[in-house]
């Protein structure tokens, strides 16, 4: 039982990591290489499906239900707060630590 639990924990961790790396923005994760929230390109669900050689990762547009989301990019709220402290600066859309 412990071996099955460990295997499932590993598969879950791999799926979460791969899906987080696919999302090129800082909506939920704090990515130094992509510090902005990007509603134009990433207002989507990242989904996984079992494939023959492992998980297949893909995106699906988020259903808007008649609400038009604001397009464009904005600095993620956590990065904005850190920027106000002077600990970081943004250069070429990437985080540089002071």
N, C-alpha and C positions, 0 to 999 in steps of 0.2 A: 504494500500500500504506500509506504514512504517513497519508494522508487517511482511509482506512478505520479504521486504528488510532486516530486522534484521535477520530473519530466514535464508535467503540465505547467509548473511555475516557470521553467525555462522557456517553453514555447510561448507562454503569455508575455514574458519579458521581451523576447525577440520580436514578437508582433508589435508590441507597444513602441519599442525602439525604432523599428523599421518604419512604422507609420509616422512617428514624430520626425524622423529624418526626411521623409518625403515632403512634409509640409514646410514650405520655404517662407515662413513668417513667424512672428512671435505672438500669436493669438493665445495659445495655452502654454507653450514652452518659451523659455527665455533663450533665444538663439542669438549669439553675438554676430553671426554672419547674416542674419535676417532679423533686425530689431523692429521692423515695422509690421503693423497689422495691415494686410493687403486684401481689402474687400473686392477689388477688381478681379484678382486672379485666384484667391483662396477662400472665398465664401462657399466652401464645399465640405462635404463629408469625406474623410479618408476611410476607406473600407478594405477589409481583407477577405479573401476567399481561399479555400483550400484548393491548391493546384496539384498537378502530378509530381512536381519537383519541389514542393514547399508552398508557402503562402504566396498568393498573388495580391499585390496592393494596387488599388485604383481609387479614383475620386468619383464622386457623384455630386451634381449640383444640389444645393440646399433648396428645399421647397420654400418659396417665399409667401405663399398663401395671400397674394394680393398686396403685400407690403414690399415697397421698393427700397432695398438697402442702399445706404450711402456708399458710393463708389470711391475709390482712391486708396491712398496709403496714409497711415498715421502711426506715430511712434507708440509702441506698446506702453501701457500705463506704468508698468514696473520700470521699464527703461527710462521713461519720462521722469519718474521720481528720482532715479539714480543720477540722471543727467543734471537735475537741479542741485544735487549735492556737489557737483564738480568732479566726481570720481571717473566719469567717462566723457568722451566727446565722440561725435559721429563724423567719420571720414569715409567718403565714397560708400555711403549707406551701410557701413560696418561700425561696430563698437570698438573704440580704442580706449583702453584703460589709462587714466592719468597717472 
